[in-house]
Every structure is written in C-alpha cells, then in structure tokens.
Amino acid sequence: MTRSHELQQVRRFRANPIEVTFLSVISLIFMNSLYSLVYDNHGSKGATLTPMASHPTSEGRAIASVSSSLLNITLDCDKSVTESTSATRVRVSGLICGFNPSLVSENSVPPKIAVKNKTNQNAATVFIDHASGKFSTDYISLDAGENIIQVEIKLGTGKTISKEILISR
C-alpha cells in the first residue's frame, strides 16, 4: 500500500469528539438555566405564570422626579430668609455679603464661604464667582421639620458674616 492509499483508509470523524462533548455540556447548562427560569423550586407550576404582586393596570402612575423637589433660595444680606416648602433639596445662591469685587487686587485674599445644614450636618459645595461677587451651592438635603441652613462668609479682611436661613419642610 502506498502512503496516499493509507491516508484514504483513515476514518475521520465529521465532528471532533471534544467539541461534541463541550457542546453537550454547554447545552445541558443552558437547558438547566432555562428550566430554572421558567419553573421555581416549589413544584411544577411555572414561575412566569404566578400572579404579580403589583397591579400595573389599576395602580396610578407618578413621575419619578418632580421639579418641586428642588428649591432655589437667594440669600438676602439685609434680612433673614424663612421658607416653607415640600422640597427635599435646596440650593443657596446670592451676592457675597460685604464683598466688593471692584476692590479686589492680585494680592488680596479671596473670601471663603461655608454653607451647612445644621439640622442634618450636611455641608454644601460652594462655587464662588469672584468677578461678579456671587456664589452658589450644590443641592443640600433637607430633613422633615425645621432645617437651619448656616451661611458663613469669611472676608479677606478677617471679618466674618454669618447668616441663617430657616426652611420648614
């Protein structure tokens, strides 16, 4: 027999036995997952056929985020601010009390502002615009009941101005 004749006599599988075994194992895992998805472990009743806990056709729908959940307050340097709201968060902004941006030089110390809800001890991040003499905070969480928001402005001259905002929620 010649070498080419021997190669023709070799039986070859159309599919590799290792690949068939691997495919079988993957298929069994898939079928087990599919079975577990459709049927729960408490019998043969399908889990997809159990009644839902909620009733979406009879329950009302509500907006996930309501714009009234956010409150914007402008700080007034001359009078105190008292607000009643149903909002869950508040942003404080306004002029920097006692600060004159036209008198600022390169060597002057910029003002520092700290805003804190004294009720729940949440401190706000304060954004200061030195050129316009204004500031703004991010939204601060409000608790139910009275919230005291303390705004403390430390000017470059060493003077400290403290304002309190009372918000009832």
Secondary structure as UniProt FT lines:
FT   HELIX           3..9
FT   HELIX           17..38
FT   HELIX           47..49
FT   TURN            56..58
FT   HELIX           67..69
FT   STRAND          70..75
FT   STRAND          81..84
FT   STRAND          89..95
FT   TURN            97..98
FT   HELIX           101..103
FT   TURN            106..107
FT   STRAND          112..117
FT   TURN            118..121
FT   STRAND          122..123
FT   STRAND          126..129
FT   TURN            130..133
FT   STRAND          134..137
FT   STRAND          140..141
FT   STRAND          146..154
FT   TURN            156..157
FT   STRAND          160..168
//
